[in-house]
Amino acid sequence: MEYRQISDDYSVSGQITADDIATIKAAGFKGIICNRPDNEQPGQPSADEIRKAVEAAGLGFRHVPLISGQPVTMEAAEAMAKALDELDGPVFAYCRSGARSTNLFLAAQQVRG
């Protein structure tokens, strides 16, 4: 599994599976954010499936979905900022490619000041 570090305490990747959680935890991440809506693609693990594996591993989880191709709304940026504030870091976020997770992070930074 490959991921990109966006800041000292935030990294992104494409879709993960429950089997990836141990690797994410071993890399030192404390929280995971899913930025992908459920049922975006056939065979995609649901946010609830990932949440269960994340919580079983003792990590925090938030679901802040953003539809692919849609602009980041103020509501989505605020929800992402809240998720980042609530989770212990470093935080690992994912979507289909990592782009939405990156864009939401940047928008959340504007909200957070």
C-alpha positions in Angstrom: 0.0 0.0 0.0 1.4 3.4 -1.0 0.5 6.7 0.5 1.5 10.4 0.2 2.5 12.5 3.1 0.7 15.9 2.8 1.9 17.4 6.1 3.8 16.3 9.2 0.6 14.7 10.6 -1.5 13.9 7.6 -1.2 11.4 4.7 -3.5 10.2 1.9 -4.0 7.2 -0.2 -6.4 5.5 -2.6 -9.0 3.0 -1.4 -7.9 0.8 1.5 -9.3 -2.5 2.8 -9.7 -3.9 6.3 -6.5 -5.9 5.7 -4.5 -2.6 5.4 -5.4 -1.4 8.9 -2.6 -3.3 10.6 0.0 -1.7 8.2 -1.5 1.7 8.7 -1.3 1.3 12.5 2.2 -0.1 12.3 3.2 3.1 10.3 2.2 5.1 13.4 -1.2 6.5 12.3 -3.7 7.1 15.1 -6.8 8.1 13.1 -8.3 7.3 9.7 -10.7 9.4 7.7 -12.8 8.0 4.8 -13.6 10.7 2.2 -15.3 8.3 -0.2 -19.1 7.8 -0.3 -20.3 4.2 0.0 -21.2 2.4 -3.3 -19.1 4.7 -5.5 -17.7 1.7 -7.2 -18.7 -2.0 -7.3 -16.8 -4.1 -4.7 -15.6 -1.1 -2.7 -15.5 -1.8 1.0 -18.1 0.3 2.9 -17.1 2.9 5.4 -18.8 0.9 8.1 -16.7 -2.2 7.2 -13.5 -0.1 7.4 -14.7 1.6 10.6 -15.1 -1.8 12.4 -11.6 -2.8 11.5 -10.2 0.6 12.5 -11.9 0.6 15.8 -10.9 -3.1 16.5 -7.3 -1.9 16.0 -7.8 0.8 18.6 -7.6 3.7 16.1 -10.1 6.6 15.6 -12.3 6.8 12.5 -14.4 9.5 10.8 -16.4 9.4 7.6 -16.5 12.7 5.7 -17.7 11.7 2.2 -17.3 13.9 -0.9 -18.7 12.9 -4.3 -16.0 12.6 -7.0 -15.9 15.7 -9.3 -17.9 17.8 -6.9 -16.4 21.0 -5.5 -15.5 21.1 -1.8 -18.3 22.9 0.0 -18.0 24.9 3.2 -20.0 22.2 4.9 -17.6 19.5 3.8 -14.6 21.6 4.8 -16.0 22.2 8.2 -16.8 18.5 8.7 -13.2 17.7 7.7 -11.8 20.3 10.1 -14.0 18.8 12.9 -12.8 15.3 12.1 -9.1 16.4 12.1 -9.7 18.2 15.4 -11.3 15.2 17.0 -8.8 12.6 15.9 -5.4 12.0 17.4 -2.7 12.3 14.8 -1.0 11.5 12.7 -4.1 11.0 10.5 -4.4 8.8 7.4 -7.2 9.7 4.9 -8.3 7.9 1.8 -10.7 8.2 -1.1 -10.4 6.6 -4.6 -7.1 8.2 -5.5 -6.2 10.5 -2.6 -7.1 13.7 -4.5 -10.3 14.4 -2.6 -8.6 13.6 0.7 -5.9 16.2 -0.2 -8.4 18.8 -1.3 -10.5 18.4 1.8 -7.5 18.7 4.0 -6.4 21.9 2.3 -10.0 23.3 2.6 -10.1 22.3 6.3 -6.9 24.2 6.9 -8.6 27.3 5.7 -11.5 26.7 8.0 -9.2 26.0 10.9 -7.3 29.3 10.2 
